[in-house]
Amino acid sequence: MIMLPVLVWAFGIGDAIPILTVAQLIGNLSRVWLNRTELSFSVVKWFALGAVPAAVAGGIVFATAPASALVRLLGMFLLLMVAYRHTPWARKTRISL
């Protein structure tokens, strides 16, 4: 969450998203490889069931939406996430396997 606004400021929204995506992909793949014996494939299956279609939809939106709308949407999302983290509901919410 911290790196994205900095990248948008430095490179613009059109370049920041792909840069961050590649960086996160490399980081996530390295964590998967290093922790491969600890993986719970039932969790991986349920995560992929939602993550793959959402990634495709996000890619389509990113490719077709105007940059100004993406910047506003990103700003609203980040502000909402900060507000959510400071609510009692967020502190009580626990995600089970």
TORDO-82736 format. One record per atom (N, C-alpha, C, O): residue in three letters; atom name; y, z, x; residue number from 1. Coordinates in nm, 2 decimals. Each point is the difference from the previous one (the first is absolute). Layout:
ATOM:type:atom:north:up:east:seq
ATOM:ALA:CA:Y:Z:X:NUM
...
This chain:
ATOM:type:atom:north:up:east:seq
ATOM:MET:N:-0.12:0.00:0.08:1
ATOM:MET:CA:0.12:0.00:-0.08:1
ATOM:MET:C:0.13:0.00:0.09:1
ATOM:MET:O:0.10:-0.05:-0.05:1
ATOM:ILE:N:-0.11:0.10:0.16:2
ATOM:ILE:CA:0.12:0.01:0.09:2
ATOM:ILE:C:0.02:-0.13:0.07:2
ATOM:ILE:O:0.11:-0.04:0.02:2
ATOM:MET:N:-0.22:-0.03:0.02:3
ATOM:MET:CA:0.01:-0.12:0.08:3
ATOM:MET:C:0.06:-0.12:-0.08:3
ATOM:MET:O:0.07:-0.08:0.05:3
ATOM:LEU:N:-0.11:0.07:-0.18:4
ATOM:LEU:CA:0.04:-0.11:-0.08:4
ATOM:LEU:C:0.15:-0.02:-0.02:4
ATOM:LEU:O:0.05:-0.11:0.03:4
ATOM:PRO:N:0.03:0.22:-0.06:5
ATOM:PRO:CA:0.14:-0.02:-0.01:5
ATOM:PRO:C:0.06:-0.04:0.13:5
ATOM:PRO:O:0.10:-0.08:0.01:5
ATOM:VAL:N:-0.15:0.13:0.10:6
ATOM:VAL:CA:0.05:-0.03:0.13:6
ATOM:VAL:C:-0.02:-0.15:0.03:6
ATOM:VAL:O:0.09:-0.07:0.05:6
ATOM:LEU:N:-0.21:0.02:-0.08:7
ATOM:LEU:CA:-0.04:-0.14:0.03:7
ATOM:LEU:C:0.09:-0.09:-0.09:7
ATOM:LEU:O:0.04:-0.11:0.04:7
ATOM:VAL:N:-0.02:0.15:-0.17:8
ATOM:VAL:CA:0.08:-0.08:-0.09:8
ATOM:VAL:C:0.14:-0.01:0.06:8
ATOM:VAL:O:0.07:-0.10:-0.01:8
ATOM:TRP:N:-0.01:0.21:0.06:9
ATOM:TRP:CA:0.13:0.00:0.05:9
ATOM:TRP:C:0.01:-0.09:0.13:9
ATOM:TRP:O:0.10:-0.07:0.02:9
ATOM:ALA:N:-0.21:0.08:0.06:10
ATOM:ALA:CA:0.01:-0.07:0.13:10
ATOM:ALA:C:-0.04:-0.15:-0.02:10
ATOM:ALA:O:0.06:-0.09:0.07:10
ATOM:PHE:N:-0.15:0.05:-0.15:11
ATOM:PHE:CA:-0.05:-0.13:-0.01:11
ATOM:PHE:C:0.02:-0.07:-0.13:11
ATOM:PHE:O:-0.01:-0.12:-0.01:11
ATOM:GLY:N:0.04:0.19:-0.10:12
ATOM:GLY:CA:0.02:-0.05:-0.13:12
ATOM:GLY:C:-0.14:0.01:-0.08:12
ATOM:GLY:O:-0.10:0.02:0.07:12
ATOM:ILE:N:0.11:-0.03:-0.20:13
ATOM:ILE:CA:-0.12:0.02:-0.08:13
ATOM:ILE:C:-0.11:-0.10:0.02:13
ATOM:ILE:O:-0.12:0.03:0.00:13
ATOM:GLY:N:0.17:-0.16:0.03:14
ATOM:GLY:CA:-0.10:-0.10:0.02:14
ATOM:GLY:C:-0.09:0.01:0.12:14
ATOM:GLY:O:-0.12:-0.04:0.00:14
ATOM:ASP:N:0.17:0.11:0.11:15
ATOM:ASP:CA:-0.08:0.02:0.12:15
ATOM:ASP:C:-0.06:0.14:0.01:15
ATOM:ASP:O:-0.10:0.02:0.06:15
ATOM:ALA:N:0.17:0.08:-0.13:16
ATOM:ALA:CA:-0.05:0.13:0.01:16
ATOM:ALA:C:-0.14:0.03:-0.06:16
ATOM:ALA:O:-0.08:0.07:0.06:16
ATOM:ILE:N:0.06:-0.13:-0.17:17
ATOM:ILE:CA:-0.13:0.02:-0.07:17
ATOM:ILE:C:-0.12:-0.06:0.08:17
ATOM:ILE:O:-0.09:0.08:0.02:17
ATOM:PRO:N:0.10:-0.20:0.03:18
ATOM:PRO:CA:-0.11:-0.05:0.08:18
ATOM:PRO:C:-0.02:0.08:0.13:18
ATOM:PRO:O:-0.11:0.03:0.05:18
ATOM:ILE:N:0.22:0.01:0.02:19
ATOM:ILE:CA:-0.01:0.08:0.12:19
ATOM:ILE:C:-0.07:0.13:-0.03:19
ATOM:ILE:O:-0.10:0.04:0.07:19
ATOM:LEU:N:0.14:0.03:-0.17:20
ATOM:LEU:CA:-0.06:0.13:-0.04:20
ATOM:LEU:C:-0.15:-0.02:-0.04:20
ATOM:LEU:O:-0.08:0.09:0.03:20
ATOM:THR:N:0.05:-0.20:-0.10:21
ATOM:THR:CA:-0.13:-0.02:-0.05:21
ATOM:THR:C:-0.10:-0.02:0.12:21
ATOM:THR:O:-0.11:0.06:0.00:21
ATOM:VAL:N:0.15:-0.14:0.10:22
ATOM:VAL:CA:-0.08:-0.02:0.12:22
ATOM:VAL:C:-0.02:0.13:0.07:22
ATOM:VAL:O:-0.11:0.04:0.05:22
ATOM:ALA:N:0.22:0.04:-0.03:23
ATOM:ALA:CA:-0.01:0.13:0.07:23
ATOM:ALA:C:-0.10:0.09:-0.07:23
ATOM:ALA:O:-0.08:0.07:0.06:23
ATOM:GLN:N:0.09:-0.06:-0.20:24
ATOM:GLN:CA:-0.08:0.09:-0.07:24
ATOM:GLN:C:-0.15:-0.05:0.00:24
ATOM:GLN:O:-0.09:0.08:0.00:24
ATOM:LEU:N:0.07:-0.21:-0.01:25
ATOM:LEU:CA:-0.13:-0.05:0.01:25
ATOM:LEU:C:-0.07:0.03:0.13:25
ATOM:LEU:O:-0.12:0.04:0.00:25
ATOM:ILE:N:0.19:-0.06:0.11:26
ATOM:ILE:CA:-0.06:0.04:0.13:26
ATOM:ILE:C:-0.03:0.15:0.01:26
ATOM:ILE:O:-0.11:0.04:0.04:26
ATOM:GLY:N:0.20:0.04:-0.09:27
ATOM:GLY:CA:-0.02:0.15:0.00:27
ATOM:GLY:C:-0.11:0.04:-0.08:27
ATOM:GLY:O:-0.09:0.08:0.04:27
ATOM:ASN:N:0.08:-0.14:-0.16:28
ATOM:ASN:CA:-0.11:0.04:-0.09:28
ATOM:ASN:C:-0.14:-0.05:0.05:28
ATOM:ASN:O:-0.10:0.07:-0.01:28
ATOM:LEU:N:0.10:-0.19:0.06:29
ATOM:LEU:CA:-0.13:-0.05:0.06:29
ATOM:LEU:C:-0.05:0.09:0.11:29
ATOM:LEU:O:-0.12:0.02:0.02:29
ATOM:SER:N:0.22:0.02:0.07:30
ATOM:SER:CA:-0.04:0.09:0.11:30
ATOM:SER:C:-0.06:0.13:-0.05:30
ATOM:SER:O:-0.09:0.06:0.05:30
ATOM:ARG:N:0.16:0.00:-0.16:31
ATOM:ARG:CA:-0.05:0.12:-0.05:31
ATOM:ARG:C:-0.14:-0.01:-0.07:31
ATOM:ARG:O:-0.08:0.09:0.01:31
ATOM:VAL:N:0.06:-0.21:-0.07:32
ATOM:VAL:CA:-0.13:-0.02:-0.06:32
ATOM:VAL:C:-0.11:-0.01:0.11:32
ATOM:VAL:O:-0.10:0.06:-0.02:32
ATOM:TRP:N:0.13:-0.13:0.12:33
ATOM:TRP:CA:-0.09:-0.02:0.11:33
ATOM:TRP:C:-0.04:0.14:0.07:33
ATOM:TRP:O:-0.11:0.03:0.02:33
ATOM:LEU:N:0.22:0.04:0.01:34
ATOM:LEU:CA:-0.02:0.13:0.06:34
ATOM:LEU:C:-0.07:0.11:-0.08:34
ATOM:LEU:O:-0.07:0.08:0.05:34
ATOM:ASN:N:0.08:-0.10:-0.19:35
ATOM:ASN:CA:-0.06:0.10:-0.09:35
ATOM:ASN:C:-0.11:-0.06:-0.08:35
ATOM:ASN:O:-0.03:0.05:-0.11:35
ATOM:ARG:N:-0.03:-0.15:0.16:36
ATOM:ARG:CA:-0.10:-0.08:-0.09:36
ATOM:ARG:C:-0.12:0.09:-0.04:36
ATOM:ARG:O:-0.06:-0.03:-0.10:36
ATOM:THR:N:0.03:0.13:0.18:37
ATOM:THR:CA:-0.12:0.08:-0.04:37
ATOM:THR:C:0.04:0.10:-0.11:37
ATOM:THR:O:-0.09:0.05:-0.07:37
ATOM:GLU:N:0.21:-0.03:0.04:38
ATOM:GLU:CA:0.05:0.09:-0.10:38
ATOM:GLU:C:0.03:-0.06:-0.13:38
ATOM:GLU:O:0.04:0.07:-0.10:38
ATOM:LEU:N:-0.05:-0.20:0.09:39
ATOM:LEU:CA:0.04:-0.08:-0.12:39
ATOM:LEU:C:-0.09:0.03:-0.12:39
ATOM:LEU:O:-0.12:0.01:0.01:39
ATOM:SER:N:0.18:0.01:-0.12:40
ATOM:SER:CA:-0.07:0.01:-0.13:40
ATOM:SER:C:0.01:-0.13:-0.07:40
ATOM:SER:O:0.11:-0.03:-0.06:40
ATOM:PHE:N:-0.21:-0.05:0.05:41
ATOM:PHE:CA:0.01:-0.13:-0.05:41
ATOM:PHE:C:0.02:-0.01:-0.15:41
ATOM:PHE:O:0.05:-0.10:-0.05:41
ATOM:SER:N:-0.08:0.21:-0.02:42
ATOM:SER:CA:0.04:0.01:-0.15:42
ATOM:SER:C:0.15:0.00:-0.01:42
ATOM:SER:O:0.05:-0.06:-0.09:42
ATOM:VAL:N:0.02:0.14:0.18:43
ATOM:VAL:CA:0.14:0.00:-0.01:43
ATOM:VAL:C:0.06:-0.13:0.04:43
ATOM:VAL:O:0.10:-0.04:-0.06:43
ATOM:VAL:N:-0.16:-0.02:0.16:44
ATOM:VAL:CA:0.05:-0.13:0.05:44
ATOM:VAL:C:-0.01:-0.10:-0.11:44
ATOM:VAL:O:0.09:-0.08:-0.03:44
ATOM:LYS:N:-0.20:0.08:-0.05:45
ATOM:LYS:CA:-0.02:-0.09:-0.11:45
ATOM:LYS:C:0.11:0.01:-0.11:45
ATOM:LYS:O:0.05:-0.09:-0.04:45
ATOM:TRP:N:-0.03:0.22:0.00:46
ATOM:TRP:CA:0.10:0.02:-0.10:46
ATOM:TRP:C:0.14:-0.03:0.04:46
ATOM:TRP:O:0.08:-0.05:-0.07:46
ATOM:PHE:N:-0.05:0.08:0.20:47
ATOM:PHE:CA:0.13:-0.04:0.05:47
ATOM:PHE:C:0.02:-0.15:0.01:47
ATOM:PHE:O:0.11:-0.05:-0.05:47
ATOM:ALA:N:-0.21:-0.02:0.09:48
ATOM:ALA:CA:0.01:-0.15:0.01:48
ATOM:ALA:C:0.01:-0.06:-0.13:48
ATOM:ALA:O:0.07:-0.10:-0.02:48
ATOM:LEU:N:-0.13:0.16:-0.08:49
ATOM:LEU:CA:0.00:-0.05:-0.14:49
ATOM:LEU:C:0.15:-0.02:-0.05:49
ATOM:LEU:O:0.03:-0.09:-0.08:49
ATOM:GLY:N:0.05:0.19:0.11:50
ATOM:GLY:CA:0.14:-0.01:-0.04:50
ATOM:GLY:C:0.09:-0.06:0.11:50
ATOM:GLY:O:0.10:-0.06:-0.04:50
ATOM:ALA:N:-0.13:0.08:0.16:51
ATOM:ALA:CA:0.09:-0.04:0.11:51
ATOM:ALA:C:0.00:-0.15:0.02:51
ATOM:ALA:O:0.11:-0.06:0.03:51
ATOM:VAL:N:-0.22:-0.01:-0.04:52
ATOM:VAL:CA:0.00:-0.14:0.03:52
ATOM:VAL:C:0.08:-0.08:-0.11:52
ATOM:VAL:O:0.08:-0.08:0.04:52
ATOM:PRO:N:-0.11:0.10:-0.17:53
ATOM:PRO:CA:0.09:-0.07:-0.10:53
ATOM:PRO:C:0.15:0.04:0.01:53
ATOM:PRO:O:0.08:-0.09:-0.01:53
ATOM:ALA:N:-0.05:0.21:0.04:54
ATOM:ALA:CA:0.14:0.04:0.02:54
ATOM:ALA:C:0.06:-0.06:0.12:54
ATOM:ALA:O:0.12:-0.04:-0.01:54
ATOM:ALA:N:-0.19:0.02:0.12:55
ATOM:ALA:CA:0.05:-0.07:0.12:55
ATOM:ALA:C:0.03:-0.14:-0.03:55
ATOM:ALA:O:0.10:-0.06:0.04:55
ATOM:VAL:N:-0.19:-0.01:-0.12:56
ATOM:VAL:CA:0.02:-0.14:-0.03:56
ATOM:VAL:C:0.13:-0.01:-0.09:56
ATOM:VAL:O:0.08:-0.09:0.02:56
ATOM:ALA:N:-0.07:0.18:-0.12:57
ATOM:ALA:CA:0.11:-0.01:-0.09:57
ATOM:ALA:C:0.13:0.03:0.07:57
ATOM:ALA:O:0.10:-0.06:-0.02:57
ATOM:GLY:N:-0.10:0.16:0.12:58
ATOM:GLY:CA:0.12:0.03:0.08:58
ATOM:GLY:C:0.04:-0.12:0.09:58
ATOM:GLY:O:0.12:-0.03:0.01:58
ATOM:GLY:N:-0.22:-0.04:0.04:59
ATOM:GLY:CA:0.03:-0.12:0.08:59
ATOM:GLY:C:0.07:-0.11:-0.08:59
ATOM:GLY:O:0.09:-0.06:0.05:59
ATOM:ILE:N:-0.14:0.04:-0.17:60
ATOM:ILE:CA:0.06:-0.10:-0.09:60
ATOM:ILE:C:0.14:0.04:-0.03:60
ATOM:ILE:O:0.09:-0.09:0.00:60
ATOM:VAL:N:-0.07:0.21:-0.04:61
ATOM:VAL:CA:0.14:0.05:-0.03:61
ATOM:VAL:C:0.09:-0.01:0.12:61
ATOM:VAL:O:0.11:-0.05:-0.02:61
ATOM:PHE:N:-0.16:0.09:0.13:62
ATOM:PHE:CA:0.09:-0.01:0.12:62
ATOM:PHE:C:0.03:-0.15:0.03:62
ATOM:PHE:O:0.11:-0.03:0.05:62
ATOM:ALA:N:-0.20:-0.06:-0.07:63
ATOM:ALA:CA:0.02:-0.14:0.04:63
ATOM:ALA:C:0.10:-0.07:-0.10:63
ATOM:ALA:O:0.07:-0.09:0.03:63
ATOM:THR:N:-0.07:0.14:-0.16:64
ATOM:THR:CA:0.08:-0.07:-0.10:64
ATOM:THR:C:0.13:0.07:-0.04:64
ATOM:THR:O:0.09:-0.06:-0.05:64
ATOM:ALA:N:-0.08:0.19:0.07:65
ATOM:ALA:CA:0.12:0.08:-0.04:65
ATOM:ALA:C:0.12:-0.02:0.09:65
ATOM:ALA:O:-0.02:-0.02:0.12:65
ATOM:PRO:N:0.14:0.02:-0.17:66
ATOM:PRO:CA:0.12:-0.01:0.09:66
ATOM:PRO:C:0.01:0.13:0.09:66
ATOM:PRO:O:-0.04:0.11:-0.05:66
ATOM:ALA:N:0.09:-0.13:0.17:67
ATOM:ALA:CA:0.01:0.11:0.09:67
ATOM:ALA:C:0.09:0.11:-0.05:67
ATOM:ALA:O:-0.04:0.12:0.02:67
ATOM:SER:N:0.14:-0.15:-0.09:68
ATOM:SER:CA:0.09:0.11:-0.05:68
ATOM:SER:C:-0.07:0.09:-0.10:68
ATOM:SER:O:0.01:0.12:-0.01:68
ATOM:ALA:N:-0.10:-0.18:-0.08:69
ATOM:ALA:CA:-0.08:0.08:-0.09:69
ATOM:ALA:C:-0.10:0.08:0.07:69
ATOM:ALA:O:-0.02:0.12:-0.04:69
ATOM:LEU:N:-0.04:-0.17:0.15:70
ATOM:LEU:CA:-0.10:0.08:0.07:70
ATOM:LEU:C:0.07:0.12:0.07:70
ATOM:LEU:O:-0.06:0.11:0.00:70
ATOM:VAL:N:0.18:-0.13:0.05:71
ATOM:VAL:CA:0.07:0.11:0.07:71
ATOM:VAL:C:0.03:0.11:-0.10:71
ATOM:VAL:O:-0.02:0.12:0.03:71
ATOM:ARG:N:0.06:-0.16:-0.15:72
ATOM:ARG:CA:0.03:0.10:-0.10:72
ATOM:ARG:C:-0.12:0.07:-0.05:72
ATOM:ARG:O:0.00:0.13:-0.02:72
ATOM:LEU:N:-0.11:-0.20:0.00:73
ATOM:LEU:CA:-0.13:0.06:-0.04:73
ATOM:LEU:C:-0.05:0.09:0.10:73
ATOM:LEU:O:-0.05:0.11:-0.03:73
ATOM:LEU:N:0.06:-0.15:0.16:74
ATOM:LEU:CA:-0.05:0.09:0.11:74
ATOM:LEU:C:0.08:0.13:0.00:74
ATOM:LEU:O:-0.05:0.11:0.02:74
ATOM:GLY:N:0.18:-0.12:-0.03:75
ATOM:GLY:CA:0.09:0.12:0.00:75
ATOM:GLY:C:-0.03:0.09:-0.12:75
ATOM:GLY:O:-0.01:0.12:0.02:75
ATOM:MET:N:-0.01:-0.18:-0.13:76
ATOM:MET:CA:-0.04:0.09:-0.12:76
ATOM:MET:C:-0.13:0.07:0.02:76
ATOM:MET:O:-0.02:0.11:-0.03:76
ATOM:PHE:N:-0.08:-0.19:0.08:77
ATOM:PHE:CA:-0.13:0.06:0.03:77
ATOM:PHE:C:0.01:0.12:0.10:77
ATOM:PHE:O:-0.06:0.10:-0.03:77
ATOM:LEU:N:0.13:-0.12:0.14:78
ATOM:LEU:CA:0.01:0.11:0.10:78
ATOM:LEU:C:0.07:0.12:-0.06:78
ATOM:LEU:O:-0.04:0.11:0.03:78
ATOM:LEU:N:0.15:-0.13:-0.11:79
ATOM:LEU:CA:0.07:0.11:-0.06:79
ATOM:LEU:C:-0.09:0.07:-0.10:79
ATOM:LEU:O:0.00:0.13:0.00:79
ATOM:LEU:N:-0.08:-0.20:-0.08:80
ATOM:LEU:CA:-0.09:0.06:-0.09:80
ATOM:LEU:C:-0.11:0.08:0.07:80
ATOM:LEU:O:-0.04:0.10:-0.05:80
ATOM:MET:N:-0.01:-0.15:0.16:81
ATOM:MET:CA:-0.10:0.07:0.07:81
ATOM:MET:C:0.05:0.13:0.06:81
ATOM:MET:O:-0.07:0.10:-0.01:81
ATOM:VAL:N:0.19:-0.10:0.06:82
ATOM:VAL:CA:0.06:0.13:0.05:82
ATOM:VAL:C:0.02:0.10:-0.12:82
ATOM:VAL:O:-0.03:0.11:0.02:82
ATOM:ALA:N:0.08:-0.16:-0.13:83
ATOM:ALA:CA:0.02:0.09:-0.12:83
ATOM:ALA:C:-0.14:0.05:-0.05:83
ATOM:ALA:O:-0.01:0.12:-0.03:83
ATOM:TYR:N:-0.09:-0.21:0.03:84
ATOM:TYR:CA:-0.13:0.05:-0.05:84
ATOM:TYR:C:-0.06:0.11:0.10:84
ATOM:TYR:O:-0.06:0.09:-0.05:84
ATOM:ARG:N:0.08:-0.11:0.18:85
ATOM:ARG:CA:-0.06:0.10:0.09:85
ATOM:ARG:C:0.06:0.14:-0.02:85
ATOM:ARG:O:-0.06:0.10:0.05:85
ATOM:HIS:N:0.18:-0.09:-0.11:86
ATOM:HIS:CA:0.06:0.13:-0.02:86
ATOM:HIS:C:-0.01:0.05:-0.14:86
ATOM:HIS:O:0.07:0.09:-0.03:86
ATOM:THR:N:-0.16:-0.14:-0.04:87
ATOM:THR:CA:-0.03:0.05:-0.14:87
ATOM:THR:C:-0.12:0.09:0.01:87
ATOM:THR:O:-0.09:-0.01:0.08:87
ATOM:PRO:N:0.08:0.11:-0.18:88
ATOM:PRO:CA:-0.11:0.09:-0.01:88
ATOM:PRO:C:-0.13:-0.08:-0.03:88
ATOM:PRO:O:-0.11:0.04:0.05:88
ATOM:TRP:N:0.12:-0.15:-0.12:89
ATOM:TRP:CA:-0.12:-0.08:-0.04:89
ATOM:TRP:C:-0.06:-0.06:0.12:89
ATOM:TRP:O:-0.13:-0.01:0.01:89
ATOM:ALA:N:0.21:-0.03:0.09:90
ATOM:ALA:CA:-0.06:-0.06:0.12:90
ATOM:ALA:C:-0.07:0.10:0.09:90
ATOM:ALA:O:-0.10:-0.03:0.06:90
ATOM:ARG:N:0.15:0.16:-0.06:91
ATOM:ARG:CA:-0.07:0.10:0.07:91
ATOM:ARG:C:-0.13:0.04:-0.06:91
ATOM:ARG:O:-0.09:0.05:0.08:91
ATOM:LYS:N:0.08:-0.06:-0.21:92
ATOM:LYS:CA:-0.13:0.04:-0.06:92
ATOM:LYS:C:-0.10:-0.11:-0.01:92
ATOM:LYS:O:-0.12:0.03:-0.02:92
ATOM:THR:N:0.16:-0.15:0.04:93
ATOM:THR:CA:-0.09:-0.11:-0.01:93
ATOM:THR:C:-0.10:-0.01:0.11:93
ATOM:THR:O:0.05:0.00:0.12:93
ATOM:ARG:N:-0.18:0.00:-0.14:94
ATOM:ARG:CA:-0.10:-0.02:0.10:94
ATOM:ARG:C:-0.09:-0.12:-0.04:94
ATOM:ARG:O:-0.03:-0.01:-0.11:94
ATOM:ILE:N:0.00:-0.07:0.21:95
ATOM:ILE:CA:-0.08:-0.11:-0.02:95
ATOM:ILE:C:-0.14:0.03:0.05:95
ATOM:ILE:O:-0.02:0.03:0.11:95
ATOM:SER:N:-0.08:-0.05:-0.20:96
ATOM:SER:CA:-0.14:0.03:0.04:96
ATOM:SER:C:-0.06:-0.13:0.04:96
ATOM:SER:O:0.05:-0.11:-0.02:96
ATOM:LEU:N:-0.17:0.12:0.08:97
ATOM:LEU:CA:-0.07:-0.12:0.04:97
ATOM:LEU:C:-0.05:-0.07:-0.12:97
ATOM:LEU:O:-0.06:-0.11:0.01:97
